[in-house]
Amino acid sequence: MKIILPLKFALAALALGVAALAQADTYPSRAVTLVVPFPPGGAADTVGRYYAEQLSASLGQPVVVDNKPGAGTAIAAEAVAKAKPDGYTLSLATAGQLTILPNLQKGLRYDPLQDFTPVAVLASVPNVVAVPAASKVDTLQALIDQAKARPGALSYSSCGNGTLCHLSGELLKNLAGIDLLHVPYKGSAPAVTAVLGGEVDVAVDTLTVLAPQIQAGKLKGLVLSSAQRSPLLPGVPSASEAGLPGFEASGWFGLVLPKGASPQLVEQLSAAIAAIAQAPQTAKRFAQNGISVEHSTPAGFAKLIADDGARWGEVIRAGNITLE
């Protein structure tokens, strides 16, 4: 059956179509919000504010950072999941938010694989395993040997139960076949202080946090949880160099949109992010904090989320880890 619309309705439909195309061609036409799931300060905020600044210049509109901390990053994730997929709400997503928390906490009101549209990975920060400067342990293998000789006698600190610091320690235990006592703290500062004070034997935390202590000679770095060494700590071996090639556990930051974002919008933002990532000043800015510039296609980012979610799920189940 052939339907013929009255002329006024046909013209109205045509006008709406033209308006939609015009809006797509002129995105963005107003300020954009970038949601960051942590308070100001720290690696996530550093990455978020830098990319917001650069995207503002690239898109020709202000990109305003909105810090939404709380509930282990779930508050920010839920807010973005409910937002319109029109490109005016962007999210700085973290590895913990999309791959760890969903494996640890039931009843989350967002699905990391279904509620977001991945755009690109932005940056990453590896972890470091370190011991006090006065420790007789000088290498990762020496730590492993000592732990095997005294199962459960050695302890390691983390920045919190269920954090990437914690799971990196559990990954180390699984790969090396050792038993270390996990001692969680409420943040990196008290966790590092405990190791410096001799309360705990080993520190597992980010390069950003531990590099100053290692550079000052207060701690000794045994291994970096990445495939390559860091210019910030050239004397600390990579995972493969230390004899544990599977010990790769970097915390990454990426850009996602709410589900339903158009392919054209994703492509536009992905291209803008690629240009920023390739700019020399980006690597220079991040290197000061031990942060590495990363970039991927939207499909590559989606695969990273799925793969990391499965990997950390295995570590969580093997360690019988729960949130306290």
Secondary structure, 3 states (H helix, E strand, C coil): CCCCCCHHHHHHHHHHHHHHHHHHHCCCCCCEEEEECCCCCHHHHHHHHHHHHHHHHHHCCCEEEEECCCHHHHHHHHHHHCCCCCCCEEEEEEHHHHHHHHHHCCCCCCCCCCCEEEEEEEEEECEEEEEECCCCCCCHHHHHHHHHHCCCCCEEEECCCCCHHHHHHHHHHHHHCCCCEEEECCCHHHHHHHHHCCCCCEEEEEHHHHHHHHHCCCEEEEEECCCCCECCECCCCCCCCCCCCCCCCCEEEEEEEECCCCHHHHHHHHHHHHHHHHCHHHHHHHHCCCCEECCCCHHHHHHHHHHHHHHHHHHHHHCCCCCC
